[in-house]
Structures are given as structure tokens and as C-alpha cells.
Amino acid sequence: MAAPRILSGIKPTGRPHLGNYFGMMRPGIEWQERGEAFYFIADYHALTTVHDPAALREYTRSVALDFLACGLDPKKAVLFRQSDVPEVTELAWLLTCLTPMPMLENCHAYKDHVAKGKVPSHGLFAYPVLMAADILLYNSNVVPVGRDQKQHVEVTRDLAEKANRVFGEVFTVPEASIVAEVATVVGLDGQKMSKSYNNTIGLFEEEKVLRKKVMSIVTDSAPVEAPKDPANSAIVALYRLCAEPDAVALMEDQFRAGGIGYGDFKKRLFEALWDRFAPFRAKRAELSADPATLDAILEDGARRARAVALPTMDRVRKAFGLK
């Protein structure tokens, strides 16, 4: 049986944080051992919110550096900028012509935007179609996503199946692979970690910044001596991601027993986070000192990605009657 083609992307809307790492980057690094992995830095998608050209370029390179520092192997996986394969925007238009308006009006991101009284751009409205193009362009079989992104893979499946009915067997219909860790990555305020909530912990924070952020995690007003519920604690949830199981079990027991304050638990969390990412920090510093190598990796990734994208678009154009 052929190895699966895996596709995932990350938006460069800021420097990656723990939610990005545990939600997309770490699973992606694990998937590179299990099939043909294609990982793109979604700079087209980022344009729905980032309108500063210099910032977008900096964020894009930062994402690439962080991904490589955390263990992505460019010999095993294809790492590339989304915009280096412009065929994806052509495919997005072709899919747009098959997409019913109610399908997009029912998508969570659009509905949430409207519910907050904001005026969505066409880019945000059509975001799921560009995501479908990202997936279908590379004949992807497997798409690792968090539960909040599963709907976008379902949209992709619907569009692929519709195109296959209308034009013949044009597209591979992908399957979503749910990444369970996404739901457990909480931010400083106990909500899901997100740049939009300003509650993130960056992957490579400076020591003083990381300590300050960890010590600012929101807790209740329970006194030191009182028992505390580890199930509802952002401290425990984050510690669970970066500490050994025995250490996590000890913290949970000490929460229930009482006698230790939140400040002491936060100090323990800081140490675990600092130690957990120490090897990655060293690797990132090494990569940052050699920008030419990063450029070469991204250029090679774009070449390998286009080697798949161009035959796909040739097939699609013929099927749609454009050639």
C-alpha cells in the first residue's frame, strides 16, 4: 500500500506559540515519518488579517525557523511558502465556481465574525475554498487538523466529490485526522490559546518574558491551604503538555491535597517549559545565523511542491474545459 500524502499548513500571523506547536507542528513532525508530508506556510491566508508587508515576511521566516528548530526534516517533508505555488489561487477560483453560497455562510469563522458585529472581507468568507485548494492541489489523502478545523476538511470533501461527479475523477478525496491535543492547549486566561485573545506563550520567549507570562496565568482566589481542582487549571493543563507523567501526577495530587499556592505551581511550570524547549532554542539560534540555508530549504520545498501542483492543474484544466 502506498504511503499517504499528508498536507497541513500554518498561518504566519505572528510568532508561533505553544498552541501552534502542540496543535500542528509536533503532529506534523511525527507525520513526516509516516508518509509524504507537505507543510506550507499559509501567507495567502494570513493576508485576511496581516496588512504589513514587512511583518508578513518576518512572520513567514519565523514560522519556517521554528518548524525546522522543532524537528522538521526538509529531506523527509516538503516545507514551502503557499505563495510560491501560485497555482493554488487558480484552483481556488475553479472551486469557487462550484461552491454554494450557503455552504460558506454556514462556516464557523464567517458566522463568528458576523456574530461579533464585524464586517468580513471576501477573503475571510472564501477562506474555506482556498483551504480546499491547498488540500486538493497536492492530491492529499490525510489532513491533520484540530476539531475546530474539521469543518473545513468536510467542505473540501464536498467540493472534491461534487467536482468528481461533474467533471469525472479529478480529485483525491481527503480524510481528516483529528489532532486531539489542540483542544487541550489553553492560554494564560484559560481560554483556547490564540493570538486573537492575546493569551499566548511563544515557543521561544526570552527567559524573563516567559517567566512573567507564566506567573500571570489567571487563577481563582483559593488560599494556599485549600484543596484545588486540577481539572480546571490552566497551570496543570499546560504542565501536562511539557512535563513527564510522574511529575504531572504529583502536581495533580498536590492540587487536591492543598498546602501549596498557585505561585509555586507556576514556578514549576516555568521550569518545565524552559527545559522542554531548550534543545529547540539552540537549534533555532544555529539556523538564524545562516539565512542562506533557510532560503535554500524554502526554494527546494517550492520546487518539490510545484512538481506535484503543475500536473494536478494540467489535469484539472482539461477536465474543466480550459485546455
Contacts in CASP RR format, 6 or more apart in sequence:
PFRMAT RR
TARGET T0000
AUTHOR 0000-0000-0000
METHOD contacts of the structure
MODEL  1
MAAPRILSGIKPTGRPHLGNYFGMMRPGIEWQERGEAFYFIADYHALTTV
HDPAALREYTRSVALDFLACGLDPKKAVLFRQSDVPEVTELAWLLTCLTP
MPMLENCHAYKDHVAKGKVPSHGLFAYPVLMAADILLYNSNVVPVGRDQK
QHVEVTRDLAEKANRVFGEVFTVPEASIVAEVATVVGLDGQKMSKSYNNT
IGLFEEEKVLRKKVMSIVTDSAPVEAPKDPANSAIVALYRLCAEPDAVAL
MEDQFRAGGIGYGDFKKRLFEALWDRFAPFRAKRAELSADPATLDAILED
GARRARAVALPTMDRVRKAFGLK
3 34 0 8 1.000
3 35 0 8 1.000
3 36 0 8 1.000
4 34 0 8 1.000
4 35 0 8 1.000
4 36 0 8 1.000
4 141 0 8 1.000
4 142 0 8 1.000
5 35 0 8 1.000
5 36 0 8 1.000
5 38 0 8 1.000
5 138 0 8 1.000
5 139 0 8 1.000
5 140 0 8 1.000
5 141 0 8 1.000
5 142 0 8 1.000
5 172 0 8 1.000
6 28 0 8 1.000
6 31 0 8 1.000
6 32 0 8 1.000
6 34 0 8 1.000
6 35 0 8 1.000
6 36 0 8 1.000
6 37 0 8 1.000
6 38 0 8 1.000
6 140 0 8 1.000
6 141 0 8 1.000
6 142 0 8 1.000
6 143 0 8 1.000
6 144 0 8 1.000
7 38 0 8 1.000
7 39 0 8 1.000
7 40 0 8 1.000
7 134 0 8 1.000
7 135 0 8 1.000
7 138 0 8 1.000
7 140 0 8 1.000
7 142 0 8 1.000
7 143 0 8 1.000
7 174 0 8 1.000
8 24 0 8 1.000
8 27 0 8 1.000
8 28 0 8 1.000
8 31 0 8 1.000
8 37 0 8 1.000
8 38 0 8 1.000
8 39 0 8 1.000
8 40 0 8 1.000
8 143 0 8 1.000
8 144 0 8 1.000
8 145 0 8 1.000
9 24 0 8 1.000
9 39 0 8 1.000
9 40 0 8 1.000
9 41 0 8 1.000
9 42 0 8 1.000
9 82 0 8 1.000
9 134 0 8 1.000
10 16 0 8 1.000
10 20 0 8 1.000
10 24 0 8 1.000
10 25 0 8 1.000
10 39 0 8 1.000
10 41 0 8 1.000
10 42 0 8 1.000
10 63 0 8 1.000
10 67 0 8 1.000
11 42 0 8 1.000
11 45 0 8 1.000
11 46 0 8 1.000
12 41 0 8 1.000
12 42 0 8 1.000
12 43 0 8 1.000
12 46 0 8 1.000
12 50 0 8 1.000
12 56 0 8 1.000
12 59 0 8 1.000
12 60 0 8 1.000
12 62 0 8 1.000
12 63 0 8 1.000
13 46 0 8 1.000
13 49 0 8 1.000
13 50 0 8 1.000
13 59 0 8 1.000
13 195 0 8 1.000
14 50 0 8 1.000
14 55 0 8 1.000
14 59 0 8 1.000
14 62 0 8 1.000
14 195 0 8 1.000
15 59 0 8 1.000
15 62 0 8 1.000
15 63 0 8 1.000
15 66 0 8 1.000
15 202 0 8 1.000
15 203 0 8 1.000
15 204 0 8 1.000
16 25 0 8 1.000
16 62 0 8 1.000
16 63 0 8 1.000
16 66 0 8 1.000
16 67 0 8 1.000
16 202 0 8 1.000
16 203 0 8 1.000
17 193 0 8 1.000
17 195 0 8 1.000
17 200 0 8 1.000
17 201 0 8 1.000
17 202 0 8 1.000
17 203 0 8 1.000
18 185 0 8 1.000
18 193 0 8 1.000
18 200 0 8 1.000
18 201 0 8 1.000
18 202 0 8 1.000
18 203 0 8 1.000
18 238 0 8 1.000
18 241 0 8 1.000
18 273 0 8 1.000
19 182 0 8 1.000
19 185 0 8 1.000
19 193 0 8 1.000
19 200 0 8 1.000
20 203 0 8 1.000
21 66 0 8 1.000
21 70 0 8 1.000
21 203 0 8 1.000
22 181 0 8 1.000
22 182 0 8 1.000
22 184 0 8 1.000
22 185 0 8 1.000
22 241 0 8 1.000
23 146 0 8 1.000
23 179 0 8 1.000
23 181 0 8 1.000
23 182 0 8 1.000
23 185 0 8 1.000
24 144 0 8 1.000
24 179 0 8 1.000
25 66 0 8 1.000
25 67 0 8 1.000
25 70 0 8 1.000
25 72 0 8 1.000
26 70 0 8 1.000
26 181 0 8 1.000
27 144 0 8 1.000
27 179 0 8 1.000
27 181 0 8 1.000
28 37 0 8 1.000
28 39 0 8 1.000
28 72 0 8 1.000
28 77 0 8 1.000
28 144 0 8 1.000
29 70 0 8 1.000
29 71 0 8 1.000
29 72 0 8 1.000
31 37 0 8 1.000
31 142 0 8 1.000
31 144 0 8 1.000
32 72 0 8 1.000
32 73 0 8 1.000
32 76 0 8 1.000
32 77 0 8 1.000
33 76 0 8 1.000
36 78 0 8 1.000
37 76 0 8 1.000
37 77 0 8 1.000
37 78 0 8 1.000
38 77 0 8 1.000
38 78 0 8 1.000
38 80 0 8 1.000
38 138 0 8 1.000
38 140 0 8 1.000
38 305 0 8 1.000
38 308 0 8 1.000
39 67 0 8 1.000
39 72 0 8 1.000
39 77 0 8 1.000
39 78 0 8 1.000
39 79 0 8 1.000
39 80 0 8 1.000
40 79 0 8 1.000
40 80 0 8 1.000
40 81 0 8 1.000
40 82 0 8 1.000
40 85 0 8 1.000
40 134 0 8 1.000
40 305 0 8 1.000
41 60 0 8 1.000
41 63 0 8 1.000
41 64 0 8 1.000
41 79 0 8 1.000
41 80 0 8 1.000
41 81 0 8 1.000
41 82 0 8 1.000
42 82 0 8 1.000
42 134 0 8 1.000
43 56 0 8 1.000
43 60 0 8 1.000
43 81 0 8 1.000
43 82 0 8 1.000
43 83 0 8 1.000
44 82 0 8 1.000
44 83 0 8 1.000
44 88 0 8 1.000
44 89 0 8 1.000
44 130 0 8 1.000
45 82 0 8 1.000
45 127 0 8 1.000
45 130 0 8 1.000
45 131 0 8 1.000
46 56 0 8 1.000
46 59 0 8 1.000
46 60 0 8 1.000
47 56 0 8 1.000
47 123 0 8 1.000
48 121 0 8 1.000
48 123 0 8 1.000
48 124 0 8 1.000
48 127 0 8 1.000
50 56 0 8 1.000
50 59 0 8 1.000
60 81 0 8 1.000
61 294 0 8 1.000
64 79 0 8 1.000
64 294 0 8 1.000
64 297 0 8 1.000
64 298 0 8 1.000
65 284 0 8 1.000
65 287 0 8 1.000
65 288 0 8 1.000
65 294 0 8 1.000
66 203 0 8 1.000
66 204 0 8 1.000
66 284 0 8 1.000
67 79 0 8 1.000
68 74 0 8 1.000
68 79 0 8 1.000
68 283 0 8 1.000
68 284 0 8 1.000
68 287 0 8 1.000
68 294 0 8 1.000
68 297 0 8 1.000
69 204 0 8 1.000
69 280 0 8 1.000
69 281 0 8 1.000
69 283 0 8 1.000
69 284 0 8 1.000
69 287 0 8 1.000
70 203 0 8 1.000
70 280 0 8 1.000
70 283 0 8 1.000
71 280 0 8 1.000
71 283 0 8 1.000
72 79 0 8 1.000
74 297 0 8 1.000
74 300 0 8 1.000
74 301 0 8 1.000
78 301 0 8 1.000
78 304 0 8 1.000
78 305 0 8 1.000
79 297 0 8 1.000
79 298 0 8 1.000
79 301 0 8 1.000
80 298 0 8 1.000
80 301 0 8 1.000
80 302 0 8 1.000
80 304 0 8 1.000
80 305 0 8 1.000
81 298 0 8 1.000
81 302 0 8 1.000
82 88 0 8 1.000
82 134 0 8 1.000
84 298 0 8 1.000
84 299 0 8 1.000
84 301 0 8 1.000
84 302 0 8 1.000
84 305 0 8 1.000
84 306 0 8 1.000
85 137 0 8 1.000
85 302 0 8 1.000
85 305 0 8 1.000
85 306 0 8 1.000
85 309 0 8 1.000
87 137 0 8 1.000
87 306 0 8 1.000
87 309 0 8 1.000
87 310 0 8 1.000
87 312 0 8 1.000
87 313 0 8 1.000
88 130 0 8 1.000
88 133 0 8 1.000
88 134 0 8 1.000
88 137 0 8 1.000
88 309 0 8 1.000
89 130 0 8 1.000
89 133 0 8 1.000
90 313 0 8 1.000
91 133 0 8 1.000
91 136 0 8 1.000
91 137 0 8 1.000
91 312 0 8 1.000
91 313 0 8 1.000
91 316 0 8 1.000
92 126 0 8 1.000
92 129 0 8 1.000
92 130 0 8 1.000
92 132 0 8 1.000
92 133 0 8 1.000
94 316 0 8 1.000
94 320 0 8 1.000
95 129 0 8 1.000
95 132 0 8 1.000
95 133 0 8 1.000
95 136 0 8 1.000
95 159 0 8 1.000
95 163 0 8 1.000
96 126 0 8 1.000
96 129 0 8 1.000
98 159 0 8 1.000
98 162 0 8 1.000
98 163 0 8 1.000
98 166 0 8 1.000
99 129 0 8 1.000
99 159 0 8 1.000
103 128 0 8 1.000
103 155 0 8 1.000
103 158 0 8 1.000
104 110 0 8 1.000
104 125 0 8 1.000
104 126 0 8 1.000
104 128 0 8 1.000
104 129 0 8 1.000
105 111 0 8 1.000
107 127 0 8 1.000
107 128 0 8 1.000
107 151 0 8 1.000
107 152 0 8 1.000
107 155 0 8 1.000
108 148 0 8 1.000
108 151 0 8 1.000
109 124 0 8 1.000
109 127 0 8 1.000
109 128 0 8 1.000
110 120 0 8 1.000
110 124 0 8 1.000
110 125 0 8 1.000
110 127 0 8 1.000
113 120 0 8 1.000
113 124 0 8 1.000
114 120 0 8 1.000
123 130 0 8 1.000
128 151 0 8 1.000
128 152 0 8 1.000
128 155 0 8 1.000
128 156 0 8 1.000
129 155 0 8 1.000
129 159 0 8 1.000
131 152 0 8 1.000
131 155 0 8 1.000
131 156 0 8 1.000
132 152 0 8 1.000
132 155 0 8 1.000
132 156 0 8 1.000
132 159 0 8 1.000
132 160 0 8 1.000
135 143 0 8 1.000
135 153 0 8 1.000
135 156 0 8 1.000
135 174 0 8 1.000
136 156 0 8 1.000
136 159 0 8 1.000
136 160 0 8 1.000
136 171 0 8 1.000
136 172 0 8 1.000
136 174 0 8 1.000
136 312 0 8 1.000
137 308 0 8 1.000
137 309 0 8 1.000
137 312 0 8 1.000
137 313 0 8 1.000
138 305 0 8 1.000
138 308 0 8 1.000
138 309 0 8 1.000
138 312 0 8 1.000
139 171 0 8 1.000
139 172 0 8 1.000
139 308 0 8 1.000
139 312 0 8 1.000
140 172 0 8 1.000
140 174 0 8 1.000
141 172 0 8 1.000
141 174 0 8 1.000
141 175 0 8 1.000
142 174 0 8 1.000
142 175 0 8 1.000
142 177 0 8 1.000
143 153 0 8 1.000
143 156 0 8 1.000
143 174 0 8 1.000
143 175 0 8 1.000
143 176 0 8 1.000
143 177 0 8 1.000
144 176 0 8 1.000
144 177 0 8 1.000
144 178 0 8 1.000
144 179 0 8 1.000
145 152 0 8 1.000
145 153 0 8 1.000
145 176 0 8 1.000
145 177 0 8 1.000
145 178 0 8 1.000
145 179 0 8 1.000
145 182 0 8 1.000
146 178 0 8 1.000
146 179 0 8 1.000
146 182 0 8 1.000
146 183 0 8 1.000
147 178 0 8 1.000
147 182 0 8 1.000
147 183 0 8 1.000
148 182 0 8 1.000
150 176 0 8 1.000
150 178 0 8 1.000
153 174 0 8 1.000
153 175 0 8 1.000
153 176 0 8 1.000
154 176 0 8 1.000
156 174 0 8 1.000
157 173 0 8 1.000
157 174 0 8 1.000
160 170 0 8 1.000
160 171 0 8 1.000
160 172 0 8 1.000
160 173 0 8 1.000
160 174 0 8 1.000
161 173 0 8 1.000
163 170 0 8 1.000
163 171 0 8 1.000
163 319 0 8 1.000
164 170 0 8 1.000
164 171 0 8 1.000
164 173 0 8 1.000
167 319 0 8 1.000
167 320 0 8 1.000
168 319 0 8 1.000
170 315 0 8 1.000
170 316 0 8 1.000
170 319 0 8 1.000
171 316 0 8 1.000
181 241 0 8 1.000
183 192 0 8 1.000
184 237 0 8 1.000
184 240 0 8 1.000
184 241 0 8 1.000
185 192 0 8 1.000
185 193 0 8 1.000
185 237 0 8 1.000
185 238 0 8 1.000
185 241 0 8 1.000
186 192 0 8 1.000
186 193 0 8 1.000
186 234 0 8 1.000
186 237 0 8 1.000
186 238 0 8 1.000
187 193 0 8 1.000
187 194 0 8 1.000
187 197 0 8 1.000
187 199 0 8 1.000
187 200 0 8 1.000
187 201 0 8 1.000
187 217 0 8 1.000
187 234 0 8 1.000
187 238 0 8 1.000
188 199 0 8 1.000
188 200 0 8 1.000
188 201 0 8 1.000
188 213 0 8 1.000
188 216 0 8 1.000
188 217 0 8 1.000
188 218 0 8 1.000
188 234 0 8 1.000
189 197 0 8 1.000
189 199 0 8 1.000
189 218 0 8 1.000
189 234 0 8 1.000
190 199 0 8 1.000
190 217 0 8 1.000
190 218 0 8 1.000
190 234 0 8 1.000
190 237 0 8 1.000
191 197 0 8 1.000
191 199 0 8 1.000
193 199 0 8 1.000
193 200 0 8 1.000
193 201 0 8 1.000
194 200 0 8 1.000
201 210 0 8 1.000
201 213 0 8 1.000
201 214 0 8 1.000
201 238 0 8 1.000
201 273 0 8 1.000
202 210 0 8 1.000
203 277 0 8 1.000
203 280 0 8 1.000
204 277 0 8 1.000
204 280 0 8 1.000
204 281 0 8 1.000
204 284 0 8 1.000
205 213 0 8 1.000
207 274 0 8 1.000
210 270 0 8 1.000
210 273 0 8 1.000
210 274 0 8 1.000
211 270 0 8 1.000
214 266 0 8 1.000
214 269 0 8 1.000
214 270 0 8 1.000
214 273 0 8 1.000
215 263 0 8 1.000
215 266 0 8 1.000
215 267 0 8 1.000
215 270 0 8 1.000
217 234 0 8 1.000
217 235 0 8 1.000
217 238 0 8 1.000
217 262 0 8 1.000
217 266 0 8 1.000
217 269 0 8 1.000
218 234 0 8 1.000
219 233 0 8 1.000
219 234 0 8 1.000
219 235 0 8 1.000
219 262 0 8 1.000
220 228 0 8 1.000
222 228 0 8 1.000
222 262 0 8 1.000
224 258 0 8 1.000
224 259 0 8 1.000
224 260 0 8 1.000
224 261 0 8 1.000
225 258 0 8 1.000
225 259 0 8 1.000
226 258 0 8 1.000
226 259 0 8 1.000
227 255 0 8 1.000
227 256 0 8 1.000
227 257 0 8 1.000
227 258 0 8 1.000
228 255 0 8 1.000
228 256 0 8 1.000
228 258 0 8 1.000
228 262 0 8 1.000
229 255 0 8 1.000
229 256 0 8 1.000
230 236 0 8 1.000
230 251 0 8 1.000
230 252 0 8 1.000
230 255 0 8 1.000
230 256 0 8 1.000
233 255 0 8 1.000
235 262 0 8 1.000
235 265 0 8 1.000
235 266 0 8 1.000
235 269 0 8 1.000
236 248 0 8 1.000
236 251 0 8 1.000
236 252 0 8 1.000
236 255 0 8 1.000
236 265 0 8 1.000
238 269 0 8 1.000
238 273 0 8 1.000
239 247 0 8 1.000
239 248 0 8 1.000
239 251 0 8 1.000
239 265 0 8 1.000
239 268 0 8 1.000
239 269 0 8 1.000
239 272 0 8 1.000
240 248 0 8 1.000
242 269 0 8 1.000
242 272 0 8 1.000
242 273 0 8 1.000
242 276 0 8 1.000
243 251 0 8 1.000
243 272 0 8 1.000
243 276 0 8 1.000
247 272 0 8 1.000
251 265 0 8 1.000
251 268 0 8 1.000
254 260 0 8 1.000
254 265 0 8 1.000
255 265 0 8 1.000
287 293 0 8 1.000
287 294 0 8 1.000
314 323 0 8 1.000
317 323 0 8 1.000
END
